[in-house]
C-alpha cells in the first residue's frame, strides 16, 4: 500500500500541469462560443485597404524582396495560392511562417499557426489576431505547442492518468474492503 500511495502521489504531482491544460482546453473545445466571447477582440476591416491614402502596389518580385527583407538568410518558397481574403496576393513560405502581400495595396500579413499580424504598406502594425482554436486544440492533442515531439507528452499523460486512476481506486477500496472483512469476522466471533 505504501508503494501505491507513493506512485499515486508522484503521478498526481507530475501530470498536474497537463491535467490543467487538458481540462482548460477541453472546456474550450466543448464551449468554444462562450470562451471566444472572452478572448475575441475586434478585428480590422480589410475593406479599408481599398481606400488607403498611400497604397504601395507591389509586383510579385517586389513582394518577394519584402519577404526576403523580413526574413533574411532564410529559405523562402512561393506558395501556389495567389489570393488571400479575396485579394490578389503573393504568398511566401518561410519555415512555418507565411508572408502574404496584397499586391494591389502593399499591405501584408505575417501568419503562423497561432497568430496573424496585419501590416500597413509602411510596416505599421494594424492588427494582431490570435488563432485561439488552433492553439487550444494543439495543446489538447499534443500537450504543448510544437510538433517537434509529436504527441508523446499527451500520451504519457494519458497513461499516467490511467495508472493514477487505478491506484486511486485501489487506495479508495482497500481500506473499505478491509473494514468490511473485519466487521464480518467480528460478527462471526461474536
N, C-alpha and C positions, 0 to 999 in steps of 0.2 A: 504493500500500500504506500509505503514511503516513496518508493521509486515512481509509482504512478502519480503521486502528488507532485513530485519534483518535475516529472515530464510535463504534466498538465500546467503547472505554474510557469515554467520556462517557455512552453509553446505559447501560452497566453501573452507573455511579455514580447516574444519575438514577432508574432504575427499581428500584434495590435495595430501598428501603422497601416497595414494592408487591410485589416478588418474595417478600420475607419474609412480608408479610401474606397473600398468596395461598397460599404454602406452608403456613403455620401453620393458616389457615382450611381449606385443602384437607385437611390432616391431620385436623382436627376433623370435616369432612364425611364422610371415609372411616372414621373410627374414633370416632364420637360417644360410644359407650358407655365407651370407655377414657378419653377426655378428660373426660367428665362425671363420672367417678369421682373425678377430682382437683378439679373445680370445684364440684360439688354440695355444698351444706350441708344440714343437717337443716331440714325445713320446719316450719311451725307448724300444729298440728292445729286446724282451724277448728271442730271439734265443741265445743271449749272455749267458743265463743261462747254456746252454749245454756245453759251453767252459769255464765255470767259473773256475778260477785257484784253488780255495779251496772250492769245494762243501761240504756241510754238510748234507748228506742224513738223512731223518727223517722217523721214523715209525709213525703210527697213534698215538701211546701212547706218543712219544716224541714231536710230533706236538701239541698234547693236552697240554702237560706240557708247551710248549712255549706260547700257547694261554692263559693258566691259569696264567702264569707269567706276561703276558702283562695286564691282567685284573683280578688281584687277588680279591678274595672275591665277585666275581660276578657270577651269574648262567651262565653256559655255556652248550649249546646243540650242538650235532653233526648234521650237515646238511646231507641230503640224497645224495646230489651230491658228486661225487668222482673225478671230473675233473674240471679244470679251465684253460681257454685259451689253451686247448688241452694238458694239463699236468695232470698227476695223482696228486691228491691233497686231503688233509684233510681240511674240511671246518667246522668252528665252529661259531655259532651264540652267540653273547653276546649282548642282547638287540637288538638295531637297527644296530649293527655293526657286520661285519663278519671278522674273522681272517682266511685267506686262506693260507695254507702251501703247497708249491710244494715239494712232498715227495722225489723226485729224487735228488734235489739240496739243499733244505733247504731254498730257497728264500721264502718270504712270503709277503702277501698283507694285509693291513687293509682297509676295504671297508665300506663306509656308503652310504646313499642315494645320496650324493652330491660329494663324494671325494674318491679317492683310492690312497693309498701310497704304493709304491713297495719298499721292503727292501731286501738287500743282506743277506746271511746267518748270517753274523756277526752283523746285526742290522743297518748297514749303509743305509740311505735313498738313493734310486737310482732315483726315480722319483715320482712326485705327479701329479695326474690327477684330474681335477675338472669336474664333470658331469654338465656342464652348462645347458644342455637341461632340466634335471630333476629339477635343481634349479629354472630356469626361469618358467617352467611350474607350479611348486608348488606355486611360488609367484603369478603367474597369476590366478590360480584357487582358492587358499586359502587366499591370501593377506599377508601371511608370510610363514615361512619355516616349522614349526612343524605341526603335525596333531592334536595336543592337543585340539584345539578349533574347529576343523572341518573347515567349510567354512564360519563361521559367519562373519568374517571381510569382506570378499568379498561380502557376501550377504547384509550386512549393507551398504557397499559402493555402491552396485548396487541400492538399494532402495534410498539411499541419492542422487545418481546421477539422478534418475528419478524425485525426488522432486526438485532437483536443476534445471533440465531441464524445468520442468513445471513452476516453479516460474520465471525462466528466460524468458520463452515465455510470461507469463503474464506481467512481468515488461517491456518487449520489446513492446508488443502490446498495453497495456493500454494507454500510452500517445498518441500513434498514433490514436487510436480509438477516444480518447477524442478530439484531434485536428480536426479530420475529422468531428465529430459531431459539434464542434464549427464553422467550416467553413460552414457546411450546414445551421446551424442556422443563421449565419451572412448573407448568401446568401438569405435565406428566409425573413429576415428582410429588406434587402437592395434592 
